């Protein structure tokens, strides 16, 4: 009879090797990858790491990747500058542990329920690898953020896309009913690309009624920009969910990379076989100082919200259709034309807007930039839409797909 310790070690090694193999099978995609892929079509693949990418000029208006043009707060920048000389050491002062402790304390969580990553893309990817398989599907809203679907292709999981409700919220009753063998039900709240909110009560209903053995993967990347209620209290209650947070949005740290996964320790442990790099000390210290800045979230929420509301009001005044009631730093605009041609025309006017989604090929996503950037967007967008309307009136609608996420990721269409 085999020694139980030896057998357990063998199982652990097999799980680690399986995890490593799956993790290597597909790239961990971020919002930046999707934005760049839409700008640089590559036949049969995707543009990564700057290859084949048409880099924007210095004066370009960049509202294509849901970034925060305000950047890190003053305290975060100072913390980065102060700790950078220690960059030759591996987290000598325990910055990652301090960040974990700070986040856990602020949200009433045990530190064992929190793991720190270089952005939220890694735990999103690893959660899908851990909980889906050829017999356990990945269920997502349509449209919603695409990275989970890419990860699900690695595990050969069935991908189930459920349209949003008439109010552009997640249709969680339909998502729960979509597959009794679901492994992951992915809820991006507020949603990317629409910026719309799903009620917490609906998420709690899904948590109580989901298929046995599945988890809810709740992506709260945009939560601070809205009045949506978070579900971290369900993590504290040890429910079957993993909640993702990032410092890339309201905190303005997209290029610095820091994020968190919150969940029961046994759920977080299932992500470990897929890898977890040591955090850069700059990212950890900047994130912690951002959390300690009590004015950051309310001030930026108001500033970005005011700019968003002004942009939406202008769009509606000019009879352009915005999908739903966006509450974050992004929205979807119906153009009435092939979205990719609108993207190309806007780029020619030095305004880089976001991509399309297969379910809405004539709608484009825009991010909320500074008031000055959005003023330039308005001028360019009206000119482009007028040109497209004139071309269509002459019987020559623009239909060539020159860019777009579906060009880069045909398996997701």
Backbone torsions as a table, in degrees:
resi	resn	phi	psi	omega
1	UNK	NA	138.4	-176.5
2	UNK	-73.6	143.2	174.6
3	UNK	-61.2	127.1	-178.1
4	UNK	-57.3	-37.3	179.8
5	UNK	-65.4	-40.1	178.5
6	UNK	-65.9	-41.4	179.6
7	UNK	-63.9	-42.9	179.0
8	UNK	-63.3	-39.2	178.8
9	UNK	-65.0	-38.2	179.3
10	UNK	-65.1	-42.2	178.1
11	UNK	-63.0	-42.7	179.3
12	UNK	-60.9	-42.1	179.3
13	UNK	-65.4	-39.9	179.3
14	UNK	-63.9	-42.3	178.1
15	UNK	-63.2	-40.6	179.9
16	UNK	-64.7	-44.4	-178.8
17	UNK	-66.0	-39.4	176.9
18	UNK	-63.5	-42.6	179.7
19	UNK	-63.0	-43.3	-179.9
20	UNK	-63.5	-40.0	-180.0
21	UNK	-65.1	-43.7	179.0
22	UNK	-65.6	-41.8	-178.7
23	UNK	-62.2	-31.7	-179.5
24	UNK	-81.9	-10.8	-172.7
25	UNK	-79.0	-20.9	-179.1
26	UNK	-147.6	147.0	-179.9
27	UNK	-71.0	152.6	171.9
28	UNK	-85.3	110.4	-173.7
29	UNK	-94.3	141.2	175.9
30	UNK	-113.8	173.7	175.2
31	UNK	-56.4	-35.5	179.5
32	UNK	-61.4	-40.3	-180.0
33	UNK	-61.8	-45.0	-178.8
34	UNK	-66.9	-38.9	178.8
35	UNK	-64.5	-43.6	-179.1
36	UNK	-69.5	-37.7	179.0
37	UNK	-62.6	-36.4	178.5
38	UNK	-67.9	-25.5	-179.6
39	UNK	-87.0	-19.1	-173.1
40	UNK	-138.0	82.1	179.5
41	UNK	-57.1	133.7	177.2
42	UNK	-130.1	120.0	-175.1
43	UNK	-60.5	122.5	174.6
44	UNK	76.1	11.0	-179.5
45	UNK	-162.0	-147.7	-179.7
46	UNK	-143.8	153.7	178.7
47	UNK	-85.4	120.6	-179.4
48	UNK	-131.1	153.6	172.1
49	UNK	55.5	34.0	173.4
50	UNK	85.3	-2.8	-177.7
51	UNK	-76.0	124.5	176.6
52	UNK	71.8	13.6	-176.3
53	UNK	-95.2	132.8	175.8
54	UNK	-82.4	99.5	-175.1
55	UNK	-69.4	139.2	-177.9
56	UNK	-72.2	147.9	174.2
57	UNK	-67.8	163.9	-175.1
58	UNK	-60.5	-28.7	-176.6
59	UNK	-97.7	12.8	-179.2
60	UNK	-69.5	147.6	171.6
61	UNK	-88.5	113.7	-175.5
62	UNK	-105.4	96.9	177.2
63	UNK	-127.2	45.2	-173.9
64	UNK	-115.2	-7.3	-172.1
65	UNK	-132.8	20.7	178.9
66	UNK	53.3	34.9	177.7
67	UNK	-84.4	165.8	175.6
68	UNK	-107.7	109.3	-175.9
69	UNK	-67.6	-10.0	-179.8
70	UNK	-74.6	-22.0	179.2
71	UNK	71.8	-173.4	-179.2
72	UNK	-65.4	154.7	177.5
73	UNK	-70.1	168.3	-176.8
74	UNK	-59.0	-43.4	-179.0
75	UNK	-63.5	-37.8	178.9
76	UNK	-67.0	-43.2	179.2
77	UNK	-62.3	-41.8	178.9
78	UNK	-65.6	-39.0	178.8
79	UNK	-64.5	-40.0	177.6
80	UNK	-61.9	-46.7	-179.3
81	UNK	-61.9	-39.0	-177.5
82	UNK	-70.3	-34.8	-174.9
83	UNK	-94.5	-14.8	-177.9
84	UNK	-53.8	-38.7	178.6
85	UNK	-61.3	-18.2	177.3
86	UNK	-91.8	12.1	-177.9
87	UNK	-65.2	-9.3	175.9
88	UNK	-81.4	-5.0	179.8
89	UNK	-113.7	156.7	176.8
90	UNK	-88.2	93.1	172.5
91	UNK	45.0	56.5	-175.4
92	UNK	-59.1	-31.0	-174.9
93	UNK	-104.2	12.0	176.2
94	UNK	66.3	40.6	-177.2
95	UNK	-62.5	-36.9	-179.0
96	UNK	-68.3	-40.3	177.1
97	UNK	-64.3	-38.1	177.8
98	UNK	-64.6	-40.7	178.2
99	UNK	-62.8	-46.8	179.6
100	UNK	-58.5	-44.5	-179.1
101	UNK	-64.4	-40.3	-179.5
102	UNK	-65.2	-47.8	-179.8
103	UNK	-62.5	-45.4	-179.1
104	UNK	-60.7	-43.9	-179.8
105	UNK	-63.0	-43.7	-177.5
106	UNK	-65.5	-25.5	-175.0
107	UNK	-114.3	12.7	176.2
108	UNK	66.5	33.8	-179.0
109	UNK	-111.2	155.8	169.3
110	UNK	-77.4	146.2	179.5
111	UNK	-60.4	-28.2	178.8
112	UNK	-66.4	-13.9	-179.3
113	UNK	-96.0	10.3	-176.5
114	UNK	-132.7	134.7	172.1
115	UNK	-128.9	143.0	-177.1
116	UNK	-103.7	135.9	179.4
117	UNK	-133.1	167.0	175.9
118	UNK	-81.3	73.7	-174.2
119	UNK	97.3	170.5	179.2
120	UNK	-91.4	-4.5	-179.4
121	UNK	-65.3	-39.0	-179.6
122	UNK	-62.8	-53.9	-179.7
123	UNK	-66.0	-27.9	174.2
124	UNK	-62.2	-51.1	-179.7
125	UNK	-59.9	-48.5	-176.4
126	UNK	-67.3	-34.3	178.2
127	UNK	-63.2	-41.0	178.7
128	UNK	-66.9	-41.8	177.8
129	UNK	-61.9	-37.3	-174.8
130	UNK	-75.4	-33.6	-169.5
131	UNK	-114.6	1.1	173.9
132	UNK	-117.3	163.5	-177.3
133	UNK	-167.5	-179.6	176.1
134	UNK	-58.9	-19.3	-180.0
135	UNK	-110.7	-0.9	-179.3
136	UNK	-128.8	112.2	-168.6
137	UNK	-82.9	168.6	173.8
138	UNK	-112.1	118.3	-177.0
139	UNK	-109.7	129.8	-176.7
140	UNK	-141.6	158.8	172.9
141	UNK	-74.8	162.6	-179.8
142	UNK	-139.5	110.0	8.4
143	UNK	-89.2	155.7	172.6
144	UNK	-158.4	-179.1	-176.8
145	UNK	-63.8	136.1	-165.9
146	UNK	-89.0	-14.5	-170.0
147	UNK	-58.8	-35.9	179.7
148	UNK	-63.9	-34.5	178.4
149	UNK	-67.0	-36.3	177.3
150	UNK	-63.7	-43.7	178.5
151	UNK	-63.9	-38.1	-179.3
152	UNK	-65.5	-27.9	175.8
153	UNK	-64.6	-31.6	178.5
154	UNK	-64.9	-40.0	-178.6
155	UNK	-85.9	1.0	-178.1
156	UNK	60.4	31.2	178.0
157	UNK	-77.6	150.8	171.2
158	UNK	-68.4	132.8	178.1
159	UNK	-104.4	120.2	-177.8
160	UNK	-113.0	117.1	-179.2
161	UNK	-106.8	125.4	-176.5
162	UNK	-115.1	122.5	-179.1
163	UNK	-57.7	151.0	175.3
164	UNK	-66.2	164.7	176.5
165	UNK	-72.4	176.2	178.7
166	UNK	-64.0	-20.8	176.2
167	UNK	-95.7	6.8	176.7
168	UNK	67.5	28.9	169.7
169	UNK	-96.1	167.6	172.7
170	UNK	-66.2	132.9	176.4
171	UNK	-88.2	80.4	-169.8
172	UNK	-69.5	-29.3	175.9
173	UNK	-65.3	-41.9	177.0
174	UNK	-68.8	-36.6	179.8
175	UNK	-66.7	-41.2	178.1
176	UNK	-65.0	-37.4	-178.5
177	UNK	-81.1	-9.3	-170.7
178	UNK	-65.6	-32.7	-177.7
179	UNK	-157.4	117.2	178.1
180	UNK	-66.8	-11.8	180.0
181	UNK	-109.4	27.4	179.4
182	UNK	-62.4	142.8	173.1
183	UNK	-100.8	-41.7	179.2
184	UNK	-132.5	130.8	168.1
185	UNK	-109.6	112.3	-172.5
186	UNK	-94.6	123.6	-178.6
187	UNK	-123.5	107.7	177.1
188	UNK	-94.4	106.4	-172.5
189	UNK	-135.6	115.1	-4.3
190	UNK	-62.1	158.8	-170.8
191	UNK	-82.7	144.7	167.4
192	UNK	-109.5	115.4	31.4
193	UNK	-107.3	-4.4	-168.3
194	UNK	-83.2	-20.9	-176.0
195	UNK	72.6	10.7	-176.7
196	UNK	-89.6	158.6	-171.8
197	UNK	-108.7	141.9	171.5
198	UNK	-106.4	133.2	-176.3
199	UNK	-63.4	141.6	178.2
200	UNK	-59.2	-36.9	179.9
201	UNK	-58.1	-36.4	178.9
202	UNK	-69.7	-37.2	178.1
203	UNK	-67.3	-40.6	178.6
204	UNK	-65.6	-36.9	176.4
205	UNK	-61.8	-43.9	179.5
206	UNK	-63.1	-38.1	179.3
207	UNK	-62.9	-36.2	-179.4
208	UNK	-80.8	-20.7	-171.6
209	UNK	-118.8	1.4	-177.8
210	UNK	-64.1	161.5	177.1
211	UNK	-60.5	144.4	179.0
212	UNK	-58.9	137.1	177.9
213	UNK	87.3	-7.9	179.3
214	UNK	-91.1	166.4	172.8
215	UNK	-125.6	153.7	165.8
216	UNK	-90.5	129.2	174.6
217	UNK	-107.8	102.8	-172.8
218	UNK	-102.5	112.6	-176.7
219	UNK	-95.2	106.6	-177.7
220	UNK	-104.4	38.5	-178.2
221	UNK	-57.6	-33.3	-172.9
222	UNK	-109.0	12.3	-170.8
223	UNK	-59.6	-37.4	-175.0
224	UNK	-71.3	-17.3	-178.0
225	UNK	-84.9	-4.8	-173.6
226	UNK	-128.9	179.9	173.1
227	UNK	-97.8	12.1	180.0
228	UNK	-62.1	145.7	177.7
229	UNK	-85.8	132.1	178.6
230	UNK	-79.2	172.2	-178.9
231	UNK	-121.9	26.7	177.3
232	UNK	-64.8	-24.3	176.2
233	UNK	-64.4	-26.2	176.9
234	UNK	-74.2	-28.3	172.1
235	UNK	-66.6	-45.2	178.6
236	UNK	-60.6	-29.1	179.2
237	UNK	-86.8	6.1	175.8
238	UNK	63.5	37.5	177.3
239	UNK	-81.8	173.3	-176.0
240	UNK	-84.8	70.0	177.7
241	UNK	-151.4	157.0	170.8
242	UNK	-123.3	130.5	-179.7
243	UNK	-109.5	131.5	-179.5
244	UNK	-104.8	138.5	173.5
245	UNK	-131.3	151.6	178.4
246	UNK	-136.9	156.8	173.4
247	UNK	-102.4	12.1	-176.2
248	UNK	-81.8	-16.1	-171.6
249	UNK	-102.9	-95.3	-174.4
250	UNK	-62.5	-29.2	-178.4
251	UNK	-81.2	-9.4	173.1
252	UNK	69.5	33.9	-175.8
253	UNK	-117.1	31.5	-176.5
254	UNK	-56.7	-38.0	-178.2
255	UNK	-86.9	-2.5	-178.2
256	UNK	-102.3	-29.7	170.8
257	UNK	74.3	101.1	170.9
258	UNK	-158.8	137.7	178.0
259	UNK	-156.3	176.8	-176.7
260	UNK	-141.2	151.2	167.7
261	UNK	-122.0	131.7	178.7
262	UNK	-119.8	131.0	-179.2
263	UNK	-176.8	173.7	175.4
264	UNK	-58.1	143.9	-178.8
265	UNK	-55.2	-36.1	-179.2
266	UNK	-69.3	-30.6	177.0
267	UNK	-73.6	-44.2	178.9
268	UNK	-63.2	-31.9	-179.7
269	UNK	-63.1	-28.1	-179.1
270	UNK	-71.4	-14.7	177.4
271	UNK	-84.6	-20.4	-172.0
272	UNK	-61.5	-38.1	-179.3
273	UNK	-60.0	-16.8	-176.8
274	UNK	-90.2	-4.1	174.3
275	UNK	108.3	154.4	175.7
276	UNK	-161.6	102.6	-179.7
277	UNK	-69.3	156.5	171.8
278	UNK	-63.3	140.7	-179.6
279	UNK	-74.0	144.0	169.6
280	UNK	-65.8	136.2	-177.6
281	UNK	-64.5	-29.9	177.9
282	UNK	-63.3	-43.1	179.9
283	UNK	-65.2	-43.7	-178.1
284	UNK	-65.6	-45.2	-177.7
285	UNK	-70.5	-37.2	178.1
286	UNK	-65.1	-39.1	179.1
287	UNK	-65.7	-43.9	-179.6
288	UNK	-63.6	-44.2	179.2
289	UNK	-65.3	-31.3	176.3
290	UNK	-66.1	-41.3	178.1
291	UNK	-63.8	-33.0	-177.4
292	UNK	-81.1	-12.0	178.0
293	UNK	-82.2	101.3	-173.4
294	UNK	-70.9	-16.9	-178.7
295	UNK	-93.4	-15.1	-171.8
296	UNK	-60.1	-56.3	-174.5
297	UNK	-62.9	-52.3	-178.8
298	UNK	-62.9	-38.7	-178.9
299	UNK	-66.6	-45.9	-178.6
300	UNK	-72.4	-34.8	176.5
301	UNK	-59.1	-42.7	179.3
302	UNK	-69.1	-45.4	-178.2
303	UNK	-62.4	-49.3	179.7
304	UNK	-67.3	-38.7	179.0
305	UNK	-63.4	-42.6	178.5
306	UNK	-61.6	-42.1	179.7
307	UNK	-67.3	-40.1	177.6
308	UNK	-62.9	-47.3	-179.0
309	UNK	-61.8	-39.6	177.2
310	UNK	-63.4	-42.0	-179.5
311	UNK	-65.8	-44.6	179.1
312	UNK	-62.5	-42.1	179.3
313	UNK	-61.8	-40.6	179.0
314	UNK	-65.8	-44.0	179.6
315	UNK	-59.7	-45.5	-179.1
316	UNK	-68.2	-37.2	178.5
317	UNK	-63.1	-28.6	178.6
318	UNK	-96.4	12.5	173.5
319	UNK	65.9	33.5	171.3
320	UNK	-97.7	137.8	-174.6
321	UNK	-87.9	123.9	172.7
322	UNK	-103.6	132.9	-178.1
323	UNK	-75.9	117.4	174.4
324	UNK	69.9	-155.9	-178.4
325	UNK	-119.3	85.2	-175.9
326	UNK	-63.7	138.7	-175.5
327	UNK	-122.6	8.0	-174.8
328	UNK	-125.7	-141.8	-179.5
329	UNK	-107.3	25.3	176.1
330	UNK	-150.3	160.9	178.8
331	UNK	-158.5	160.1	175.5
332	UNK	-108.9	132.2	-178.3
333	UNK	-118.0	127.3	175.8
334	UNK	-78.5	126.0	-177.6
335	UNK	-102.4	-23.0	-175.4
336	UNK	78.5	4.0	179.7
337	UNK	-133.8	165.9	175.7
338	UNK	-56.8	120.0	-172.8
339	UNK	-57.6	-37.1	-177.8
340	UNK	-62.4	-33.8	179.1
341	UNK	-71.2	-33.3	175.9
342	UNK	-66.9	-42.5	178.0
343	UNK	-58.4	-45.6	-179.1
344	UNK	-63.9	-42.7	-179.0
345	UNK	-66.9	-37.6	177.4
346	UNK	-66.7	-39.0	178.4
347	UNK	-62.2	-36.9	177.9
348	UNK	-63.9	-22.2	176.9
349	UNK	-97.9	14.7	175.2
350	UNK	70.1	24.3	175.0
351	UNK	-120.9	114.9	-175.8
352	UNK	-98.0	112.4	-180.0
353	UNK	-107.4	172.5	-173.9
354	UNK	-78.5	-174.1	-169.4
355	UNK	-90.6	-178.9	174.0
356	UNK	-103.9	168.2	172.8
357	UNK	-121.2	143.7	-175.4
358	UNK	-54.3	-34.5	-178.2
359	UNK	-69.8	-25.7	178.8
360	UNK	-128.3	72.9	-173.6
361	UNK	-68.8	-13.3	179.5
362	UNK	-103.7	7.0	177.9
363	UNK	-107.7	147.0	178.4
364	UNK	-123.7	149.7	176.6
365	UNK	-97.7	138.4	170.1
366	UNK	-122.6	148.0	171.7
367	UNK	-95.2	161.7	178.1
368	UNK	-92.3	117.0	176.7
369	UNK	-98.2	-156.1	175.5
370	UNK	-72.8	163.3	176.4
371	UNK	-55.8	-37.6	179.1
372	UNK	-66.0	-41.0	178.4
373	UNK	-65.6	-40.1	-178.9
374	UNK	-71.1	-27.5	174.0
375	UNK	-64.5	-41.7	176.9
376	UNK	-67.1	-37.2	176.6
377	UNK	-59.3	-45.1	-177.7
378	UNK	-58.8	-45.5	-179.5
379	UNK	-62.6	-46.9	-178.1
380	UNK	-66.9	-42.7	-176.0
381	UNK	-65.1	-43.3	179.5
382	UNK	-62.9	-40.9	179.2
383	UNK	-64.1	-43.3	-179.9
384	UNK	-65.5	-45.1	-179.1
385	UNK	-65.6	-37.6	176.4
386	UNK	-64.4	-41.4	178.3
387	UNK	-63.6	-42.3	179.6
388	UNK	-65.9	-40.4	179.1
389	UNK	-64.2	-39.5	178.9
390	UNK	-65.4	-42.8	179.0
391	UNK	-62.8	-41.3	179.7
392	UNK	-66.5	-38.0	179.3
393	UNK	-64.3	-28.5	178.8
394	UNK	-86.2	4.4	177.9
395	UNK	82.3	20.1	-179.6
396	UNK	-128.0	63.9	179.6
397	UNK	-62.7	142.7	179.5
398	UNK	-80.9	117.0	-175.6
399	UNK	-125.2	-3.6	-178.4
400	UNK	-70.6	126.6	178.1
401	UNK	-85.5	99.1	-176.4
402	UNK	-93.1	-19.1	179.6
403	UNK	-160.7	164.7	177.1
404	UNK	144.3	151.4	-175.4
405	UNK	-61.1	-34.5	-178.5
406	UNK	-67.8	-23.1	175.7
407	UNK	-67.4	-39.4	-177.7
408	UNK	-82.2	-29.7	-173.4
409	UNK	-128.3	65.2	-174.9
410	UNK	-59.9	-24.8	-179.2
411	UNK	-69.1	-13.7	-179.3
412	UNK	-95.6	-6.2	-174.3
413	UNK	-80.2	NA	NA
